[in-house]
C-alpha cells in the first residue's frame, strides 16, 4: 500500500518484498538485496515484476472480479515477452491470472510449488507459493524452497 503504490515497483516496502528482493539479488536478477524506492538504484536483470491486479484490494486479497478486470493488462505484458520467456507466478492467484491472460483453462496447468508448465507460444511457467508473511511464518514456504524455484528459473534462462 505505501511502498509499491508510491514507488511504482511491486513488493516495495512490504513483508513479501524482503524475501523476494533478497532472492532476486542472490540469483543475479537484482543489483541489490532490497527495494526501498523507485530511485534507490536497484536494477532488475532478466526480470520484470508485475501484479495480477493493478489496485490495492481490501485486506490485500483480490476478488475474482478484480483479477478479471485487470487481466487485459497482464495479457498485454505477457504478449511482450520473448517466445522463450519464463514466467514465475507467486501464488495460485497469479498462476490463474497468467493462464487466464493466455486464454488457457485453469485445469490445463495445475498449480503446485515448483511445478513447471509449457505454455502457448513457447512461454514457460514456474509456480511458487507466494512469499507472504503468512506463508513464511507457517513454514508453508521456506527460504530454501523459494530459493530452489529461483535457482531453477536461473538455470532455465541460462
BAFI-3210 file (N, C-alpha, C; in Angstrom, 3 decimals, decimal comma, padded with zeros to 6 digits):
// residues 158
n [1|2|3|4|5|6|7|8|9|10|11|12|13|14|15|16|17|18|19|20|21|22|23|24|25|26|27|28|29|30|31|32|33|34|35|36|37|38|39|40|41|42|43|44|45|46|47|48|49|50|51|52|53|54|55|56|57|58|59|60|61|62|63|64|65|66|67|68|69|70|71|72|73|74|75|76|77|78|79|80|81|82|83|84|85|86|87|88|89|90|91|92|93|94|95|96|97|98|99|100|101|102|103|104|105|106|107|108|109|110|111|112|113|114|115|116|117|118|119|120|121|122|123|124|125|126|127|128|129|130|131|132|133|134|135|136|137|138|139|140|141|142|143|144|145|146|147|148|149|150|151|152|153|154|155|156|157|158]
n.u [000,824|001,864|004,445|004,724|002,705|003,587|006,190|006,048|007,106|006,424|005,955|007,635|008,530|006,895|006,277|006,530|008,218|010,737|011,887|011,585|013,167|015,701|016,145|015,991|018,301|020,269|020,278|021,107|019,232|018,617|020,194|020,596|019,873|017,457|014,437|013,681|012,749|011,673|013,824|016,087|018,283|018,230|018,506|016,891|017,600|017,152|014,562|011,266|008,838|005,486|001,968|-001,014|-003,255|-004,077|-004,646|-005,162|-006,631|-009,216|-007,992|-005,850|-006,509|-007,298|-010,346|-012,191|-013,454|-011,853|-009,422|-010,187|-010,931|-008,478|-007,016|-006,597|-004,443|-002,346|-002,276|-001,389|001,190|002,347|002,232|004,290|006,570|009,519|009,464|010,616|010,309|010,093|007,890|007,369|005,185|003,917|002,201|-001,118|-003,143|-001,823|-000,850|-003,254|-004,174|-002,242|-002,684|-005,338|-004,901|-003,542|-005,438|-005,900|-007,338|-007,966|-007,556|-005,728|-003,101|-002,179|-001,717|001,201|003,724|006,856|006,166|006,346|005,395|004,627|003,672|001,460|002,836|005,522|006,227|007,172|006,129|006,696|005,760|005,380|004,817|003,303|005,301|004,406|003,933|002,324|002,620|005,387|005,791|004,264|005,674|004,935|006,108|009,467|012,648|014,571|012,988|011,896|014,195|015,031|013,195|013,863|016,493|016,063|014,679|016,730|018,510|017,005|016,941|019,556]
n.v [-001,190|001,342|001,304|000,039|001,375|003,982|003,838|002,588|000,138|-003,180|-004,943|-003,404|-002,192|-003,925|-006,899|-009,299|-008,465|-008,382|-011,028|-011,632|-009,685|-010,135|-012,729|-012,401|-010,869|-012,654|-014,568|-013,183|-011,602|-009,136|-006,042|-005,299|-006,263|-005,314|-003,393|-000,123|002,334|003,886|005,306|004,124|002,948|000,248|-002,279|-004,389|-007,448|-009,548|-009,873|-009,008|-007,477|-007,826|-007,432|-009,370|-007,890|-004,413|-002,758|-001,890|-004,092|-004,590|-005,821|-006,781|-008,859|-009,878|-009,903|-012,212|-010,767|-008,439|-009,498|-010,416|-007,970|-006,634|-008,333|-007,954|-006,124|-007,649|-009,604|-008,055|-007,408|-009,962|-010,621|-009,142|-010,510|-012,425|-015,235|-017,471|-016,961|-016,827|-017,231|-016,595|-017,440|-016,081|-017,600|-019,114|-017,452|-015,650|-017,523|-018,516|-016,133|-015,690|-017,904|-017,345|-014,915|-015,803|-017,204|-019,803|-022,709|-023,139|-025,783|-026,789|-026,514|-027,421|-025,755|-025,823|-025,778|-025,189|-026,442|-026,866|-025,574|-025,857|-023,330|-021,535|-020,416|-020,883|-019,917|-020,429|-021,522|-021,246|-022,226|-020,851|-020,911|-018,050|-015,417|-014,437|-013,053|-014,738|-017,276|-017,697|-017,540|-019,671|-021,675|-022,880|-022,002|-022,049|-020,361|-021,816|-023,368|-021,353|-020,255|-022,439|-022,497|-020,129|-020,694|-022,703|-021,251|-019,493|-021,385|-022,355|-020,115|-019,855]
n.w [000,000|000,855|-000,144|-002,838|-004,310|-004,027|-005,061|-007,525|-008,007|-007,678|-004,578|-003,060|000,058|001,525|003,517|002,019|000,022|001,187|001,332|-001,389|-002,850|-001,717|-002,620|-005,405|-005,744|-004,845|-006,897|-009,090|-010,397|-009,418|-008,581|-005,992|-002,571|-001,591|-001,980|-001,811|-002,769|-005,831|-006,867|-005,791|-006,935|-007,526|-009,903|-012,100|-013,684|-016,455|-015,647|-014,719|-012,768|-011,995|-011,281|-010,675|-010,294|-010,543|-008,476|-004,995|-003,172|-000,618|002,507|001,136|-000,571|-003,585|-005,405|-007,494|-009,518|-009,586|-010,465|-012,992|-014,196|-014,325|-015,899|-018,747|-018,772|-017,758|-019,744|-021,905|-021,024|-020,922|-023,599|-024,590|-023,948|-024,825|-027,126|-025,925|-023,283|-019,667|-017,013|-013,659|-011,289|-008,380|-006,221|-006,208|-007,139|-008,873|-010,689|-011,807|-012,974|-014,952|-016,621|-017,433|-018,765|-020,966|-022,259|-021,462|-019,913|-016,404|-015,455|-017,212|-016,461|-013,544|-010,406|-008,397|-005,964|-007,283|-009,618|-013,162|-016,301|-019,752|-021,883|-024,158|-027,263|-026,684|-024,207|-020,769|-017,536|-014,110|-010,907|-007,624|-004,133|-002,696|-001,388|001,060|004,372|005,944|004,654|004,963|007,739|008,671|007,638|005,314|003,065|002,793|003,074|001,704|-000,027|-001,639|-002,754|-004,262|-006,372|-007,698|-008,362|-010,199|-012,159|-012,967|-014,021|-016,189|-017,787|-018,504]
ca.u [000,000|002,659|005,672|004,554|001,924|004,414|007,425|005,805|007,773|005,699|006,555|008,491|008,001|006,046|006,990|006,845|009,324|012,018|012,379|011,647|014,329|016,919|016,290|016,334|019,707|021,105|020,362|021,546|018,130|018,555|021,500|020,648|019,001|016,211|013,795|013,200|012,069|011,935|015,120|017,092|019,388|018,032|018,324|016,492|018,209|016,449|013,454|010,261|007,876|004,174|000,923|-002,242|-004,219|-003,435|-005,221|-004,930|-007,938|-009,360|-007,235|-004,864|-006,984|-008,067|-011,526|-012,192|-013,804|-010,686|-008,452|-010,719|-010,874|-007,084|-006,356|-006,073|-003,139|-001,385|-002,179|-000,545|002,572|002,818|002,396|005,568|007,700|010,054|008,828|011,191|010,255|009,773|007,051|007,357|003,970|003,972|000,909|-002,143|-003,882|-001,007|-000,840|-004,534|-004,243|-001,392|-003,399|-006,478|-004,369|-003,106|-006,585|-005,858|-008,243|-007,225|-007,201|-004,688|-001,812|-002,467|-000,745|001,941|005,020|007,925|005,659|006,731|004,385|004,847|002,509|001,324|003,844|006,861|006,435|007,190|005,630|007,099|004,936|005,908|003,928|003,541|006,256|003,703|004,270|001,603|003,242|006,729|005,716|003,707|006,650|004,436|007,186|010,723|013,617|015,195|012,009|011,790|015,450|015,079|012,422|014,644|017,646|015,547|014,419|018,025|019,042|016,245|017,297|020,980]
ca.v [000,000|002,558|001,192|-000,204|002,455|005,185|003,659|002,025|-001,165|-004,124|-005,570|-002,465|-001,748|-004,868|-008,051|-010,243|-007,927|-008,658|-012,307|-011,583|-008,936|-010,843|-013,885|-011,882|-010,472|-013,861|-015,303|-012,293|-010,896|-007,799|-005,491|-005,051|-007,193|-004,722|-002,338|000,894|003,394|003,780|005,907|003,550|002,384|-001,174|-002,616|-005,778|-008,023|-010,770|-009,971|-007,951|-007,805|-007,242|-007,979|-009,836|-006,782|-003,094|-001,961|-002,419|-004,529|-004,702|-006,893|-007,230|-010,109|-009,539|-010,709|-012,750|-009,664|-007,563|-010,201|-010,380|-006,596|-006,269|-009,350|-007,463|-005,500|-008,745|-010,208|-007,187|-007,569|-011,282|-010,591|-008,501|-011,374|-013,209|-016,545|-018,445|-016,321|-017,595|-016,520|-017,201|-016,979|-016,144|-017,955|-019,671|-016,374|-015,214|-018,645|-018,491|-014,918|-015,911|-018,810|-016,608|-013,917|-016,507|-017,914|-021,216|-023,111|-023,390|-027,187|-027,161|-026,484|-027,318|-025,051|-026,558|-025,149|-025,794|-027,045|-026,202|-025,773|-025,295|-022,527|-021,192|-019,547|-021,170|-019,445|-021,423|-021,019|-021,937|-021,806|-020,817|-020,339|-016,620|-015,145|-013,632|-013,265|-015,926|-018,496|-017,913|-017,791|-021,015|-022,570|-023,447|-021,631|-021,743|-019,652|-022,811|-023,696|-020,192|-020,175|-023,533|-022,091|-019,122|-021,388|-023,385|-020,204|-019,047|-022,465|-022,402|-018,955|-019,927]
ca.w [000,000|000,949|-000,919|-004,269|-004,911|-004,032|-005,825|-008,841|-008,084|-006,822|-003,400|-002,340|001,340|002,250|004,059|000,944|-000,740|001,841|000,813|-002,851|-003,353|-001,303|-003,506|-006,730|-005,687|-004,697|-008,160|-010,158|-011,048|-008,860|-008,242|-004,545|-001,854|-001,109|-002,754|-000,871|-003,505|-007,257|-007,170|-004,891|-007,703|-007,824|-011,310|-012,328|-014,876|-016,874|-014,705|-014,663|-011,726|-012,217|-010,412|-011,323|-010,192|-010,550|-007,400|-003,654|-002,693|000,847|003,146|000,164|-001,164|-004,780|-005,735|-008,854|-010,413|-009,736|-011,305|-014,369|-014,688|-014,593|-016,709|-020,034|-018,563|-017,653|-021,081|-022,724|-020,569|-021,342|-025,054|-024,864|-023,592|-025,948|-027,297|-024,999|-021,977|-018,477|-016,056|-012,336|-010,618|-006,917|-005,665|-007,081|-007,778|-010,006|-011,630|-012,517|-013,784|-016,121|-017,521|-017,997|-019,698|-022,171|-022,823|-021,089|-018,830|-015,156|-015,322|-018,176|-015,773|-012,105|-009,580|-007,375|-005,719|-008,062|-010,858|-014,403|-017,340|-021,086|-022,226|-025,564|-027,848|-026,193|-022,839|-019,696|-016,259|-012,885|-009,779|-006,260|-003,134|-002,526|-000,309|002,062|005,784|006,413|004,128|005,518|009,180|008,897|007,008|004,056|002,157|003,479|002,245|000,819|-001,080|-002,516|-003,492|-005,233|-007,542|-008,417|-008,939|-011,400|-013,163|-013,478|-014,856|-017,437|-018,607|-018,899]
c.u [000,870|003,890|005,441|003,755|002,752|005,605|007,181|006,475|007,052|006,568|007,534|007,803|007,057|006,843|007,408|008,054|010,686|012,628|012,528|012,911|015,653|017,196|016,637|017,815|020,616|021,309|020,626|020,439|018,025|019,923|021,675|019,656|017,732|015,726|013,200|012,356|012,444|013,309|016,256|018,269|019,248|017,769|017,958|017,072|017,518|015,165|012,537|009,254|006,572|003,179|-000,266|-003,320|-003,456|-003,976|-004,805|-006,287|-008,001|-008,652|-006,204|-005,221|-007,854|-009,251|-011,377|-012,512|-012,620|-009,632|-008,919|-010,613|-009,458|-006,387|-005,887|-004,708|-002,053|-001,190|-001,273|000,924|003,144|003,053|003,729|006,782|008,240|009,427|009,355|011,194|009,811|008,975|007,104|006,163|004,111|002,564|-000,085|-002,934|-003,121|-000,970|-002,122|-004,668|-003,409|-002,111|-004,555|-005,991|-003,929|-004,228|-006,604|-006,832|-007,427|-006,756|-006,074|-003,321|-002,071|-001,345|-000,086|003,294|006,109|007,472|006,086|005,728|004,846|003,552|002,473|002,460|005,246|007,161|006,457|006,743|006,173|006,245|005,737|004,781|004,276|004,436|005,658|004,195|003,598|002,299|004,624|006,680|005,148|004,608|006,070|005,468|008,405|011,636|014,263|014,259|011,927|013,050|015,558|014,322|013,213|015,905|017,231|015,275|015,729|018,616|018,314|016,591|018,720|021,141]
c.v [001,256|002,489|001,074|000,906|003,730|005,043|003,205|000,675|-002,125|-004,710|-004,655|-002,079|-002,701|-006,112|-009,022|-009,777|-008,206|-009,937|-012,255|-010,880|-009,549|-012,008|-013,451|-011,509|-011,699|-014,581|-014,396|-011,577|-009,447|-007,327|-005,219|-005,978|-006,580|-003,643|-001,356|001,961|003,269|004,341|005,358|002,899|000,911|-001,353|-004,090|-006,232|-009,349|-010,956|-008,760|-008,389|-007,089|-007,908|-008,447|-008,770|-005,474|-002,181|-002,568|-002,812|-004,585|-005,956|-007,511|-008,580|-009,781|-010,478|-011,233|-011,650|-008,729|-008,209|-010,171|-008,987|-006,215|-007,223|-008,860|-006,770|-006,568|-009,409|-009,375|-007,314|-008,907|-011,328|-009,959|-009,336|-012,086|-014,607|-017,587|-017,909|-017,253|-016,708|-017,291|-016,611|-017,171|-016,357|-018,430|-018,587|-015,874|-016,279|-018,628|-017,281|-015,060|-016,816|-018,095|-015,612|-014,545|-017,313|-019,397|-021,494|-023,435|-024,836|-027,628|-027,276|-026,340|-026,614|-026,002|-025,909|-025,910|-026,432|-026,201|-026,569|-025,147|-024,588|-022,248|-020,287|-019,756|-020,641|-020,618|-020,741|-021,894|-021,362|-021,790|-020,403|-018,866|-016,407|-014,230|-013,956|-014,543|-017,205|-018,753|-018,200|-019,164|-022,106|-023,335|-023,179|-021,295|-020,983|-020,616|-023,205|-022,579|-020,086|-021,274|-023,181|-021,070|-019,721|-022,099|-022,365|-019,736|-020,108|-022,533|-021,242|-019,007|-020,552]
c.w [000,000|000,055|-002,408|-004,935|-005,012|-004,976|-007,255|-009,035|-007,145|-005,712|-002,667|-001,040|002,029|002,637|002,961|000,139|-000,131|001,275|-000,702|-003,338|-002,901|-002,249|-004,925|-006,789|-005,651|-006,034|-009,362|-010,914|-010,558|-008,421|-006,749|-003,852|-001,286|-002,058|-001,760|-001,554|-004,974|-007,628|-006,295|-005,618|-008,035|-009,314|-011,388|-013,660|-015,187|-016,073|-014,850|-013,616|-012,028|-011,270|-011,238|-011,282|-010,084|-009,452|-006,058|-003,080|-001,165|001,375|002,198|-000,448|-002,368|-004,981|-007,165|-009,854|-010,640|-010,630|-012,757|-014,974|-015,097|-015,562|-018,078|-019,906|-018,474|-019,010|-021,982|-022,316|-021,026|-022,842|-025,448|-024,521|-024,825|-025,970|-026,328|-023,568|-020,863|-017,527|-014,748|-011,597|-009,115|-006,384|-006,711|-007,799|-009,008|-011,092|-012,477|-013,425|-015,053|-017,114|-018,205|-019,051|-021,016|-022,814|-022,520|-019,950|-017,585|-015,001|-016,247|-017,516|-014,280|-011,344|-008,592|-007,181|-006,458|-009,363|-012,051|-015,484|-018,649|-021,478|-023,727|-026,013|-027,324|-024,800|-021,868|-018,408|-015,143|-011,764|-008,484|-005,337|-003,011|-001,304|000,758|003,473|006,299|005,946|004,718|007,018|009,510|008,309|005,822|002,968|002,996|002,516|001,250|-000,322|-002,113|-003,379|-004,548|-006,514|-008,364|-009,029|-010,221|-012,518|-013,795|-014,401|-016,199|-018,362|-019,130|-020,277]
res [x|x|x|x|x|x|x|x|x|x|x|x|x|x|x|x|x|x|x|x|x|x|x|x|x|x|x|x|x|x|x|x|x|x|x|x|x|x|x|x|x|x|x|x|x|x|x|x|x|x|x|x|x|x|x|x|x|x|x|x|x|x|x|x|x|x|x|x|x|x|x|x|x|x|x|x|x|x|x|x|x|x|x|x|x|x|x|x|x|x|x|x|x|x|x|x|x|x|x|x|x|x|x|x|x|x|x|x|x|x|x|x|x|x|x|x|x|x|x|x|x|x|x|x|x|x|x|x|x|x|x|x|x|x|x|x|x|x|x|x|x|x|x|x|x|x|x|x|x|x|x|x|x|x|x|x|x|x]
***
